[in-house]
Amino acid sequence: MKKQSLFLFLLFISTQWMLTAQSVTLTFSARDVNNLYVPFDSVIVTNLTKNWQKVIVWPDSVLSFSPNSDYAGDAGILLSQNAPNPFVGTTDVRLYTLHEGVTTLEVIDLNGRIVTNSIVTISNPGTHQFRVSLANAGVYMLIARQDGRKSSIRMICKEGVGASSIDYTGDAPTPDYVLKSDATSLLFDLGDMMEYKGVVSVDGLDMESRHVKQSQGGSQTVVLPFLDLNFVCGTTTISDYDENIYHTILVGQQCWLKENMRATKLEDGTAIAYSNDDASNIPLETRGYFYPQETAVKICPAGWRLPSEEDWIELASYVSSEEDYLCTTGLESFGNAKALAATLYWNPSETVCSIGHDPESNNFSGFSAVPAGFRMYPDFAKANEQACFSSSTTYTQWYGSHQGPTYVRLFILEYDKANTTILPAPIQGNYNVRCVRDSQIDPSR
């Protein structure tokens, strides 16, 4: 009986060792919206926790991380890629060594000049962390040497801060896994936050899959979802989960829905909060509903999203850069709002080049913004005066250590103004939602 118990115990230990010693393997596949196989050209893998990136090029479709027993390799010394990289002023780097001894770290610029160095005596093999500070922007090599052994990495400093130095900050946990990538070893721990995106070429144009962002807990086949590869912005229509139909419009490098959202439920059928101004003279199919922020971030159809403040800035900047989109008075051209505003439903204005002045000349871009206003409970406001579009960008006002109100950044067009504005508004309000197509290298597809 004792022999049997000992055997089972040893079998358990052996099994656990095998489980912890095995590699973590990521296999990548791609599918379109019809769940059909898509032959991708490359996969971009980003470790958001450790700040490194690796590109896999077809026919490779597998990424394998070795256990940390192989971390330092034959050399017995290894520098991990610094994080963040690129960086401003300071960055952290880990050095793993199998040996004790005097260790020298040097930062060298592209001219071969030693910018800064540090000499430390390592008395305990394992992982050690250093903080590198650089006074000037540039591309540098960090080299670690110990008893004839050497490891190096490349670092990019975007902006220098203070004096250059290398400071030892203490022991650090040894990573569970390592990916040997060219001359650099990329570190990985179970639970690291990872992001994956595929790239495929269609008719000579590159397109990205939707980004898969997740905490990676072990080996997995990662399926990269591509949008409809036959999608053409400006021609293809989109439906929401109520089967409402929306037209699309390409403005610059962004693909937008041409109408405001009017969904009443999510993909799983869950009902959502919204407001409807029944007294509006604008048809529902055009004006859409007003949504609270917690709903606005969820309702865009698959492959589309609530725009960020940066998305709205890009839209306004593009229209402002195109002279054909601007209002012209004599020799002067200015004002981006008319090119984005619909020709109907705006209050009249005497201000030259405002939306409400000569509205028949509006909407050169085809964006078709209508002045539905907004709702601040319990009242509806600014109908026929403002178009107020929500964004995913919010911030909270702080007064010292006391939390103040939270605001959402709105993209606003006004009937008596020539230019669009982005302003903060109470997050408790309900605003229109206009969706932008998710990240695509070629948004017109």
C-alpha positions as CSV (number, residue, x, y, z in Angstrom):
1,M,0.0,0.0,0.0
2,K,2.9,2.4,0.9
3,K,4.6,1.6,-2.4
4,Q,1.4,2.3,-4.3
5,S,1.0,5.7,-2.5
6,L,4.6,6.6,-3.2
7,F,4.1,5.7,-6.8
8,L,1.0,7.9,-7.1
9,F,2.7,10.8,-5.4
10,L,5.7,10.6,-7.7
11,L,3.4,10.3,-10.7
12,F,1.5,13.5,-9.5
13,I,4.8,15.4,-9.1
14,S,6.0,14.2,-12.5
15,T,2.7,15.3,-14.1
16,Q,2.9,18.7,-12.4
17,W,6.5,19.2,-13.6
18,M,5.5,18.3,-17.2
19,L,2.6,20.8,-17.1
20,T,4.7,23.7,-15.8
21,A,7.6,22.8,-18.1
22,Q,5.7,22.7,-21.4
23,S,5.7,25.5,-23.9
24,V,2.9,28.0,-24.3
25,T,1.8,27.8,-28.0
26,L,-0.4,30.4,-29.8
27,T,-1.8,29.3,-33.1
28,F,-3.4,31.9,-35.3
29,S,-6.3,31.5,-37.7
30,A,-8.6,34.0,-39.4
31,R,-12.3,34.0,-40.3
32,D,-14.6,36.4,-42.1
33,V,-18.2,37.4,-41.0
34,N,-19.5,34.3,-42.6
35,N,-17.1,32.1,-40.5
36,L,-15.2,31.2,-43.7
37,Y,-11.4,30.7,-43.5
38,V,-9.3,33.8,-44.5
39,P,-5.6,33.2,-45.5
40,F,-3.9,36.1,-43.7
41,D,-0.6,37.6,-44.7
42,S,0.7,38.5,-41.3
43,V,-0.2,38.7,-37.6
44,I,0.9,41.5,-35.3
45,V,1.3,40.3,-31.7
46,T,1.7,42.9,-28.9
47,N,2.4,42.2,-25.3
48,L,0.7,45.2,-23.6
49,T,2.0,44.2,-20.2
50,K,5.7,43.9,-21.1
51,N,5.5,46.4,-24.1
52,W,6.9,44.3,-26.9
53,Q,5.7,43.5,-30.4
54,K,6.3,40.6,-32.8
55,V,5.2,40.2,-36.4
56,I,4.5,36.7,-37.8
57,V,4.6,36.4,-41.6
58,W,2.7,33.7,-43.5
59,P,3.3,30.7,-43.8
60,D,4.2,31.0,-40.1
61,S,1.1,30.9,-37.9
62,V,2.5,29.7,-34.6
63,L,4.2,31.5,-31.7
64,S,5.8,29.3,-29.1
65,F,7.1,30.4,-25.7
66,S,9.7,28.2,-24.0
67,P,9.8,27.6,-20.2
68,N,12.1,29.8,-18.2
69,S,14.6,27.0,-17.8
70,D,15.8,28.1,-21.2
71,Y,15.6,31.8,-20.4
72,A,19.3,32.7,-20.5
73,G,20.1,30.3,-23.2
74,D,23.7,29.0,-23.9
75,A,25.2,32.4,-23.0
76,G,24.0,32.4,-19.5
77,I,23.1,36.1,-19.6
78,L,20.1,37.9,-21.1
79,L,18.7,41.4,-21.3
80,S,15.0,41.6,-21.8
81,Q,13.5,44.3,-24.0
82,N,13.1,47.5,-22.0
83,A,9.7,48.7,-21.2
84,P,8.4,51.1,-22.3
85,N,10.1,51.3,-25.6
86,P,10.1,53.9,-27.2
87,F,10.2,55.9,-24.0
88,V,10.5,59.4,-22.6
89,G,13.5,60.0,-20.3
90,T,13.4,56.7,-18.3
91,T,12.8,53.1,-19.0
92,D,13.1,49.8,-17.1
93,V,15.1,46.7,-18.2
94,R,15.6,43.3,-16.7
95,L,18.8,41.3,-16.7
96,Y,18.8,37.5,-16.2
97,T,22.1,35.7,-15.4
98,L,23.0,32.2,-14.4
99,H,26.2,33.3,-12.7
100,E,27.5,35.5,-10.0
101,G,30.1,38.2,-10.7
102,V,30.9,41.7,-11.7
103,T,28.5,42.9,-14.4
104,T,28.9,46.0,-16.6
105,L,26.0,47.7,-18.4
106,E,26.7,50.4,-21.0
107,V,24.5,52.6,-23.1
108,I,26.1,53.3,-26.5
109,D,24.8,55.7,-29.2
110,L,24.9,55.2,-32.9
111,N,28.4,56.8,-33.1
112,G,29.7,54.1,-30.7
113,R,30.1,56.6,-27.9
114,I,29.4,55.4,-24.3
115,V,26.6,57.6,-23.0
116,T,26.5,56.1,-19.5
117,N,27.5,52.9,-17.7
118,S,27.1,51.1,-14.5
119,I,29.2,48.4,-12.8
120,V,27.5,46.1,-10.3
121,T,28.5,42.9,-8.5
122,I,25.7,40.3,-8.7
123,S,25.9,37.9,-5.8
124,N,22.7,35.9,-6.5
125,P,22.0,34.5,-10.0
126,G,18.5,35.3,-11.3
127,T,16.6,38.3,-12.6
128,H,17.7,41.8,-11.7
129,Q,16.1,45.1,-12.7
130,F,17.7,48.4,-13.8
131,R,16.3,51.8,-14.6
132,V,17.9,53.6,-17.5
133,S,17.7,57.4,-17.8
134,L,18.8,59.3,-20.9
135,A,19.3,63.0,-21.4
136,N,18.8,63.1,-25.2
137,A,16.5,61.6,-27.7
138,G,17.9,58.9,-30.0
139,V,18.5,55.2,-30.8
140,Y,20.8,53.4,-28.4
141,M,22.3,50.0,-27.7
142,L,22.3,48.7,-24.1
143,I,25.0,46.1,-23.6
144,A,25.5,43.8,-20.5
145,R,28.8,42.0,-20.0
146,Q,29.8,39.5,-17.4
147,D,33.0,37.3,-17.6
148,G,33.1,37.3,-21.3
149,R,29.4,36.7,-21.7
150,K,27.3,39.4,-23.4
151,S,23.7,40.4,-24.2
152,S,22.4,43.5,-25.9
153,I,19.1,45.2,-26.9
154,R,18.1,48.3,-28.9
155,M,16.3,51.2,-27.2
156,I,14.5,54.2,-28.6
157,C,14.4,57.4,-26.5
158,K,11.8,59.8,-27.9
159,E,12.7,62.7,-25.5
160,G,15.5,63.1,-23.0
161,V,14.9,64.1,-19.4
162,G,17.6,65.1,-16.9
163,A,21.0,63.3,-16.8
164,S,21.9,59.9,-18.3
165,S,22.4,57.1,-15.8
166,I,21.8,53.4,-15.2
167,D,20.6,52.6,-11.7
168,Y,20.2,49.1,-10.1
169,T,16.7,48.8,-8.6
170,G,16.8,45.3,-7.2
171,D,15.8,41.7,-7.8
172,A,12.8,41.0,-10.0
173,P,10.6,37.9,-10.6
174,T,11.9,35.6,-13.3
175,P,9.4,35.3,-16.1
176,D,7.6,32.0,-16.7
177,Y,8.3,31.9,-20.4
178,V,10.6,33.4,-23.1
179,L,10.2,33.8,-26.9
180,K,13.5,33.7,-28.8
181,S,13.0,36.3,-31.5
182,D,16.0,37.0,-33.7
183,A,18.7,38.5,-31.4
184,T,16.2,39.6,-28.8
185,S,14.4,37.4,-26.2
186,L,10.8,38.5,-25.5
187,L,9.4,37.7,-22.1
188,F,6.0,36.3,-21.3
189,D,4.1,35.4,-18.1
190,L,0.8,33.7,-17.9
191,G,-1.9,36.4,-17.5
192,D,-0.1,39.0,-19.6
193,M,-2.5,41.3,-21.5
194,M,-2.0,40.6,-25.2
195,E,-3.3,42.1,-28.4
196,Y,-3.5,40.3,-31.8
197,K,-4.5,41.7,-35.2
198,G,-4.2,40.1,-38.6
199,V,-3.4,41.7,-41.9
200,V,-4.7,40.4,-45.3
201,S,-4.3,41.8,-48.8
202,V,-7.5,42.1,-50.9
203,D,-7.0,43.3,-54.5
204,G,-3.7,44.8,-53.5
205,L,-5.0,46.6,-50.5
206,D,-4.1,45.7,-46.9
207,M,-6.9,45.3,-44.4
208,E,-6.7,44.7,-40.6
209,S,-8.8,42.2,-38.7
210,R,-10.6,43.4,-35.6
211,H,-8.2,43.5,-32.7
212,V,-8.3,40.7,-30.2
213,K,-7.3,41.9,-26.7
214,Q,-7.2,39.5,-23.9
215,S,-5.4,38.2,-20.8
216,Q,-3.4,35.2,-22.1
217,G,-3.6,32.3,-19.6
218,G,-2.1,29.5,-21.7
219,S,-1.9,27.8,-25.1
220,Q,-4.7,28.7,-27.5
221,T,-5.9,28.9,-31.1
222,V,-6.6,32.6,-31.6
223,V,-9.2,33.3,-34.3
224,L,-8.8,36.7,-35.8
225,P,-12.2,38.1,-37.1
226,F,-12.2,40.1,-40.3
227,L,-15.0,42.3,-41.3
228,D,-16.9,41.8,-44.6
229,L,-14.0,41.7,-47.1
230,N,-16.5,42.8,-49.8
231,F,-17.4,46.0,-47.8
232,V,-17.2,49.2,-49.8
233,C,-17.7,52.4,-47.8
234,G,-20.4,54.6,-49.4
235,T,-22.1,51.6,-51.1
236,T,-22.5,48.9,-48.5
237,T,-25.3,49.3,-45.9
238,I,-25.1,48.2,-42.3
239,S,-27.9,46.9,-40.0
240,D,-28.1,47.1,-36.2
241,Y,-29.6,44.5,-33.9
242,D,-33.2,45.8,-34.5
243,E,-32.5,45.3,-38.3
244,N,-32.5,49.0,-38.9
245,I,-30.6,49.9,-42.1
246,Y,-27.8,52.6,-42.1
247,H,-26.0,54.0,-45.1
248,T,-22.2,54.6,-45.0
249,I,-20.1,57.6,-46.1
250,L,-16.3,57.9,-46.5
251,V,-14.9,61.2,-45.3
252,G,-11.1,61.4,-45.7
253,Q,-9.7,58.1,-44.2
254,Q,-12.7,57.4,-42.0
255,C,-15.9,55.5,-42.8
256,W,-19.0,56.7,-40.9
257,L,-22.6,55.7,-40.6
258,K,-24.7,58.3,-42.4
259,E,-27.6,58.3,-39.9
260,N,-27.7,58.5,-36.2
261,M,-28.2,55.3,-34.2
262,R,-31.8,54.2,-33.4
263,A,-31.2,50.7,-31.9
264,T,-33.3,49.6,-28.9
265,K,-31.4,46.4,-28.0
266,L,-28.0,44.8,-28.0
267,E,-26.9,41.8,-30.0
268,D,-28.1,39.4,-27.3
269,G,-31.6,41.0,-27.3
270,T,-31.0,42.9,-24.1
271,A,-33.2,46.1,-24.0
272,I,-31.2,49.3,-23.6
273,A,-32.0,52.8,-22.2
274,Y,-32.7,55.6,-24.7
275,S,-34.8,58.7,-25.2
276,N,-36.9,59.7,-28.1
277,D,-38.1,63.3,-28.8
278,D,-41.5,62.7,-30.3
279,A,-42.1,66.4,-30.8
280,S,-39.1,66.7,-33.2
281,N,-39.8,67.7,-36.9
282,I,-36.9,65.5,-38.0
283,P,-37.9,62.0,-39.1
284,L,-36.8,59.2,-36.6
285,E,-34.8,57.5,-39.4
286,T,-32.6,60.5,-39.6
287,R,-32.5,62.0,-36.1
288,G,-32.2,58.7,-34.2
289,Y,-32.5,58.3,-30.4
290,F,-30.6,59.9,-27.6
291,Y,-28.5,57.5,-25.4
292,P,-26.9,57.7,-22.0
293,Q,-23.1,57.1,-22.0
294,E,-23.3,53.6,-20.6
295,T,-25.5,52.6,-23.6
296,A,-23.7,54.7,-26.2
297,V,-20.5,52.7,-25.8
298,K,-22.3,49.4,-26.5
299,I,-24.8,50.0,-29.4
300,C,-22.6,50.3,-32.5
301,P,-22.9,47.3,-34.8
302,A,-20.1,44.7,-35.0
303,G,-17.1,46.2,-36.7
304,W,-18.1,49.7,-35.7
305,R,-17.6,51.8,-32.5
306,L,-18.4,54.9,-30.7
307,P,-15.9,57.6,-31.9
308,S,-13.3,58.9,-29.5
309,E,-12.5,62.6,-29.3
310,E,-9.5,61.9,-31.5
311,D,-11.8,60.5,-34.2
312,W,-13.9,63.6,-34.1
313,I,-10.8,65.8,-34.3
314,E,-9.6,63.8,-37.3
315,L,-13.0,64.4,-39.1
316,A,-13.0,68.1,-38.4
317,S,-9.3,68.5,-39.3
318,Y,-9.8,66.7,-42.6
319,V,-12.8,68.8,-43.7
320,S,-10.9,72.0,-42.6
321,S,-7.9,70.9,-44.8
322,E,-10.0,70.6,-48.0
323,E,-10.7,73.9,-49.6
324,D,-13.7,72.5,-51.6
325,Y,-15.4,71.8,-48.2
326,L,-15.0,75.3,-46.8
327,C,-17.4,78.2,-47.1
328,T,-16.1,80.9,-49.5
329,T,-16.7,84.7,-49.1
330,G,-14.9,86.7,-51.7
331,L,-11.2,85.7,-51.4
332,E,-11.6,84.0,-48.0
333,S,-12.4,80.4,-47.3
334,F,-13.2,79.2,-43.8
335,G,-15.7,77.2,-41.6
336,N,-15.9,73.4,-41.6
337,A,-19.5,73.0,-40.2
338,K,-21.5,73.6,-43.4
339,A,-19.8,70.7,-45.1
340,L,-20.9,68.3,-42.4
341,A,-24.4,69.6,-41.8
342,A,-27.5,68.4,-43.6
343,T,-29.4,70.9,-45.8
344,L,-32.7,70.6,-43.8
345,Y,-34.1,71.2,-40.3
346,W,-31.6,73.9,-39.2
347,N,-32.9,77.2,-37.8
348,P,-32.1,80.2,-40.1
349,S,-29.1,82.4,-39.3
350,E,-27.9,85.7,-40.6
351,T,-24.2,84.8,-39.8
352,V,-22.4,84.4,-43.1
353,C,-21.0,80.9,-43.6
354,S,-22.9,79.5,-40.6
355,I,-24.9,76.3,-41.0
356,G,-28.3,78.2,-41.0
357,H,-27.1,80.7,-43.6
358,D,-27.9,79.4,-47.2
359,P,-28.4,75.8,-45.9
360,E,-28.9,74.6,-49.5
361,S,-25.1,74.8,-49.8
362,N,-24.5,72.5,-46.8
363,N,-23.4,68.9,-46.7
364,F,-20.6,68.8,-49.3
365,S,-19.1,65.9,-47.4
366,G,-22.3,63.9,-47.3
367,F,-22.0,63.4,-43.5
368,S,-25.6,64.7,-43.1
369,A,-25.6,65.9,-39.4
370,V,-29.1,67.0,-38.3
371,P,-30.0,69.3,-35.4
372,A,-31.7,66.8,-33.2
373,G,-30.5,68.5,-30.0
374,F,-30.1,66.5,-26.8
375,R,-31.9,65.5,-23.6
376,M,-31.0,66.6,-20.1
377,Y,-33.6,65.0,-17.9
378,P,-36.4,65.6,-18.0
379,D,-36.2,68.1,-20.9
380,F,-35.3,67.9,-24.5
381,A,-33.2,70.9,-25.7
382,K,-31.7,72.7,-28.7
383,A,-33.8,70.9,-31.4
384,N,-33.2,72.6,-34.8
385,E,-30.2,74.4,-33.2
386,Q,-27.5,71.8,-32.4
387,A,-26.3,68.4,-33.4
388,C,-24.6,66.9,-30.4
389,F,-22.7,63.6,-30.9
390,S,-21.3,61.5,-28.1
391,S,-17.8,60.2,-27.8
392,S,-16.0,57.5,-25.9
393,T,-13.8,60.1,-24.2
394,T,-14.8,61.0,-20.7
395,Y,-13.0,62.6,-17.7
396,T,-13.7,63.4,-14.1
397,Q,-13.0,66.8,-12.5
398,W,-11.1,66.6,-9.2
399,Y,-10.8,69.3,-6.6
400,G,-7.7,68.3,-4.7
401,S,-8.6,64.8,-3.3
402,H,-12.3,65.3,-3.8
403,Q,-14.0,63.9,-6.8
404,G,-16.1,66.2,-8.8
405,P,-18.5,65.7,-11.8
406,T,-17.7,63.5,-14.8
407,Y,-18.0,64.8,-18.3
408,V,-18.2,63.4,-21.8
409,R,-16.6,65.1,-24.8
410,L,-19.2,66.1,-27.4
411,F,-18.8,66.9,-31.1
412,I,-21.1,69.9,-31.7
413,L,-22.5,71.7,-34.7
414,E,-24.6,74.8,-34.2
415,Y,-27.0,76.6,-36.6
416,D,-25.4,80.0,-36.1
417,K,-21.7,78.9,-36.1
418,A,-19.3,78.4,-39.0
419,N,-17.1,75.8,-37.3
420,T,-17.6,72.6,-35.3
421,T,-16.6,72.5,-31.6
422,I,-15.7,69.8,-29.1
423,L,-16.9,70.6,-25.6
424,P,-17.5,68.8,-22.3
425,A,-21.0,68.0,-21.3
426,P,-22.5,66.3,-18.2
427,I,-22.3,62.6,-18.5
428,Q,-25.9,62.3,-17.2
429,G,-27.2,63.7,-20.5
430,N,-28.5,61.7,-23.4
431,Y,-26.9,62.5,-26.8
432,N,-26.9,61.2,-30.4
433,V,-24.6,58.4,-31.5
434,R,-22.9,58.3,-34.9
435,C,-20.7,55.2,-35.3
436,V,-17.3,55.0,-37.1
437,R,-15.9,51.9,-38.7
438,D,-13.4,49.9,-36.6
439,S,-9.7,50.1,-37.4
440,Q,-8.9,49.2,-41.0
441,I,-5.8,50.0,-42.9
442,D,-7.9,50.8,-45.9
443,P,-11.2,52.3,-44.5
444,S,-12.9,52.5,-48.0
445,R,-13.1,48.7,-48.1
